[in-house]
């Protein structure tokens, strides 16, 4: 280990802690999982400003390139094998992208049942728009848009769009209610940092989730948090 480089970097960080200009103090991948689906979240943490009434402000930017398809596939896998008023459902091809500030998700769904003794089957696409928002230090997803393509005959007889929407909402609630999916890094929240803003946007064609936090202006505690995250 190059101790000169380590101490030089540390002194530069200490100086920037009190400076007005933002400085990036963490820039690497965080290893996470959605329902045992492991992937990496490229994450950048910057200190936005120095001391202000004992508070420091951070910005956490996370690239969602790997997370979006994992989330879409999680929803598809949860729907697959479900039953809707007697019809057996199959689901696959979960896809997700950003549409403005919404997470636009689509899942291919097949409904199969017996009508008057005959097998009936139809395949279509369910499209969902999800809006991220904060509840305390957890990122939650709210369904703000829902539509169904090419699933009118069977699903219409079984409750239609409303029944499918209810089923998708149940799986979304499963995701939201699992803290391992939605909580911000414990290394920060356990030291008093509180989320206060959230934006979802495409930056240079890359989907990015940005969360603003504020917390105690305690350099030593913050260095310990960075150590837990693997930065120092």
N, C-alpha and C positions, 0 to 999 in steps of 0.2 A: 504494500500500500504506500502511495506517495503522500507522506504526511504534510509536506509543504503545500501540495495541491489541495488537500483536505482543509487545512487551516486557512488557506487563501480563499477558498470557496466559502467557508464559514464566516470569515470576517466580511466578505462582500455581502453575504446574506444579512448579517446583523446590521450593516449599514443601510441596506435597502429596506429593512423592516420599518424603519422610521421615515423613509423617503416618501415623497408624494407619488412618484411614478410606480406603476405596477411592475412586479417582478415575478417570473415563473420560478417556483420552488419545487415543483414536482412535474415530471413529464415522462411517463412510462405507462406500461400496461398494468391494469388490475385484472387478476384472474377471478372470474365470477361464474355463476351457473344459474340457469332457470330450470328448475325441476330436473336436476342432474345433467342438464345439457351445458357442458363447460365451454366457455369462450373467453376471449380477452376484450377488455374495454380500454382502448387507448385514452388516457386521462391526463389532463393538465390542470394543475392548481396554481393560481397566482395570488399574490398579496396585492390588493388593490390600493391600499393607502396605509399610512402609518397610524400612530396613536390618535384616537379621537374619543375623548371621554372614556378611556379605558377599553375601547373596542377596536377590533381590527376586522377588515372586510376581505373576504376571499371570493374568488370566482373559480368554480370547478367546471371544466369543459370536458365532456365525454363524447367520443366518436362512437356512433351507434351502428356502424356498418355491419358488424357481426351480430349485434344484439337484435336488430329488427327481424331478420329471418328466424332467429331462435324463438322470439316471441310469437311470430306467426305460426311456426310449426308446433309450439306448445299448445296454442288454441286449437289447431287442427287435430292434434293427437288426442286432446281432451274430448272433442266432439266425435271423433271416430269411434264407432261401436255403441254410441248412444241410441236410445229409442225415443221416437217422437210420436206419441199417440198411436203406438202399434207399428209404426214404420221404423225399419232399421236404417241407421244413418252410417255412411262412410264419409270420411273427410281426409283430404290430402292437399298437396300443393299450396301450403300456406305461404303467402308472400306479403311483404310489407315495404312501404316506402313513405317518404314525407310528401305531404300535399299542403304546402304552406306551413302552418303551425300545427297541422293535424298529422297523426300517424294513420295512413291509409292502408288497411289490411284486406286481403281477399283470401278466401278458402274455397276450394272446390268441394261440393257436397253432393252425395248421391243418396236419395231416399228410395227405399224399396219396401213394398208391402203387398198384401193380397187384397184385391178388390173383386168381389163376386166370384171368388175362387181362382182368379187369374193373377199371376205375378205382374205387378206394376212397378216400373222403375223410371226415375228421371234424374238427370244430373244437371246441376247448375252451379252458380257462383254466389257466394255470400260476400258482400262488401261492407266493411265496417270502418268508420272514422273514429279514431280515439284521440281524446284531448288530455294531455298530461297536466296535472296540477299538484299542489303540495298540500299534504295534511301533516302538520308538524314537520318532522324530518324524514317523511316518506313521500316518494313520488308515486302518485296514483294515476290510473287511467280511467277516463270517463267516456262512455259511448255517446257520441254526439251525432252520428250518422249511421244509418243502417239501410241496406237495400238487398234485394234478392233477384237474381236473374235466372230465368229458365227453370224455375221450380214452382210453377203455378198450379199444376193439376193435382198432384198428390199432396203437396204441402197445403194447398188451398182447402182440401178436404179434411186436413188434420189440424186446422187452426191457423194455417198460413204463416205470414211474416211474423205475426206477434209471437207465435210459439217458438219459431227459430230465434227471434230476437231474445226471448227469455232464456233460451238455452245458451246462447252466446254470452249473455250478461252473467249467467251463473258461472261460466268458466272464467270470465274476466274477473269476477269477484274472487274466485279461487286464487288467481294471480295476485290481485291487490292485497288480499288478506295474509299473504305469506311474507313476513318481514325480510326474509333472505332475498326476495325478489325486488323489494322496493325501498329498503332503508338506505340512507346515505352512509358513507364509511363511518364505522363506529369509532375509528381512531380520532375523528373530528367531533362527532356528536357527543361522545363520552367526555369530552373536554369542554363542553359548554357551547359549541358552535351550533347555531340555529339557522335553518334555511329560511330565506326571506324573499327569494324571487326565483322564477323558472322560465326559461324560453326554450323552444324547440324550433330549429331552423336548418336550412341547407346552406352550408358555407363552402363555397368553391366545389359544389357538387357532392359534398360530404354531409351526411346527417349528423347534427351536433346538438346535444342536450347541454344547456348551460344553467347552472344553479349558483345563485349568490348566497353566501353565508356571512354571518357576523358572529364574533365570539370574543372572549377575553384577550386583551393585548398582553399575552404572556409568551415571550419568546421561547423560554425553556419548555413549556408545555407544548408549544407548537412543534418544536424540534422533536419532542418525544412522539408526537402524532406522525410526523414525517418518517421517523424511524420505524414505526409500526407499519406504515404503508410501503416500506422498503426503499425510501428515497435516500436515507443517510445511514 
